[in-house]
Amino acid sequence: MTEWSPRTKLVHGGVRRSQYGETAEAIYLTQGFVYPDAETAESRFIASGEDEFIYARYGNPTTRMFEDRIAALEGAEAGFATASGMAAVHAALACQLKAGDHIVSARALFGSCLYIAETLLPRFGVEVTFVDGTDLDQWRAAVRPETKLVFFEAMSNPTLEVIDVAGVAEIAHAAGAMVVVDNVFVTPIFQRSLALGADVVVYSATKHIDGQGRCLGGVVLGTKDFIRGPFETFVKHTGGALSPFNAWVMLKGLETLDLRCREQAANAARIAAALPGTPGLVRLIYPGLDDHPQADLARRQMETGGTMLALEIEGGKAGAFRFLDALRILLISNNLGDAKSLVTHPATTTHQRLTPEQRAALGISDGLVRVSVGLEDADDLIADIRQALARV
Ligand SMILES: *Cc1c(COP(=O)(O)O)cnc(C)c1O
């Protein structure tokens, strides 16, 4: 399987076919497993082999197919699926931290990631230093000998800053710190963060991997030592396991992930090329455009500009609301990565709890709108955005 190209891995990777020879992967909707004799039960509790399971909180054949397929794509030795993206982020951090440890995190984080880094971890005695993730000098100044790990989103939400994974990894590794990357916004298709130097990559499978708005899920990828060691121990005892049904949805989602992400990114690039200069639009942020602040890095690190855009609408909150309310195809939703194009106004939804000063520091103005580009016809999307901008 290792020599297969990504698309082949996404269709055939990790398959565990039963004695019935089914074409589509089976859903093993079972909590537990039975043993032919007491000796087998005993030996399985001492050490379970690759295809030996004991309880669905520890692992399940359908879940394992999903884990192996995404691990094959990412080039990871192992993966472990979780009930949601946040269960993945929390466990990836908490499984290796204790009171007295220090971590460094980028400041621009998804809201729940920020809660974990800013509120939850300090409550358990972990010290957190926040930096501007795009500034390598800040990372350099923040890491210390006792820094256990660094954490960041490879592309930040909602302003789509691109963080230099290899650059941060070099700094972190020189200090003996582990690199944990939330790769959701760039997708597993367009950037292989492990190959760039990350030690652990985390996904919310809820986003592009499902891609059709159905199930919550997450996955953590890394070395066999990390996943089958501290990570699995933490998750199997704290209960963040993914449901086998949801694992099956994610597994089937992987089969079309490459096609969907490339179509969505092509749509995003077409919208990004068509809109600048349209009255009502102050600024358009897209990592695939030359005027993006990290355009060179984005070109080096990502295969495309990705599936996300940010638009700065004229007239602040009132202008942004008039724009959102006038859209006919793009839907107002804080989700992303979906086949349906989704728009959100971060200042009043996902980033509502921040103070105006905190939002300003992250570049989240009252006119900023985040767009997750879907699979609709690009011309229809451009026409919809144009007619809504005309109403601003
Ligand atoms: C959505 C998201 C998460 C959390 O994932 P859930 O599946 O909603 O728990 C974490 N990080 C990023 C960047 C996300 O977009």
The ligand as an ORCA input file, in Angstrom:
! r2SCAN-3c Opt
* xyz 0 1
  C     -14.001     22.329     13.536
  C     -12.601     22.447     13.990
  C     -12.182     21.798     15.153
  C     -13.112     20.997     16.011
  O     -13.710     19.946     15.350
  P     -15.134     19.315     15.818
  O     -15.256     18.123     14.949
  O     -16.162     20.368     15.596
  O     -15.005     18.989     17.271
  C     -10.859     21.957     15.534
  N     -10.002     22.707     14.823
  C     -10.377     23.345     13.695
  C      -9.389     24.165     12.944
  C     -11.689     23.245     13.235
  O     -12.074     23.881     12.118
*
